[in-house]
């Protein structure tokens, strides 16, 4: 009988500060707080709360998943620094999870085009396109920065927007995910980590950095794994 695998997932890419513990795809416990700038004060406490509730210690975890971007510069650094600090003393693998893959996975559609969005600055958004079939994702357009006025052109066909969509108008070009689906989730981060872990070449923790994408237009696109 195969031993169950436990993944502790950390999500700090947005204003949401979340931690989840998964056992073989099943959510065992999750804390999620949506308060701006709370990550540095709350994230360690949230991890302790989740583990103590289940009488576990960090050494009992098989892998750590951490949302790697795009997202808040400060939030991403806090999440990754904590994951590294927890993993290194116990030699626990760290699985970097594309924030948009986790958002796309939690989209409330079985099949179709999903466009994760997060505010970048002013009237600009980080955006990507995924094709979702049940619980499988294939990336169509990698993360880029677009203006609000470019969104209709960015979508190749009517699709579902998820993430920072509250300020966007209704349109024939898209549907907006219901409010309850738009917050980033550590559980979704953990699910993506579980999918990509078997084929992922684990990164060197000394050199692993968040993926910020601010220089995406002038620089080279990053590779985001399909799941």
Secondary structure, DSSP 8 states (H G I E B T S, - for coil): -----EEEEEE-SSSEEEEEEEETTEEEEEEEEE-TT-HHHHHHHHHHHHHHHTT--GGG-SEEEEEEESS-HHHHHHHHHHHHHHHHTTT-EEEEEEHHHHHHHTSS-SEEEEEEEEE-STTEEEEEEEEEETTEEEEEEEEEEEEGGGHHHH-SSSEEEEES-TTS--BTTEEE--GGGSS--HHHHHHHHHHHHTT-----TTT------TTTTTS--------
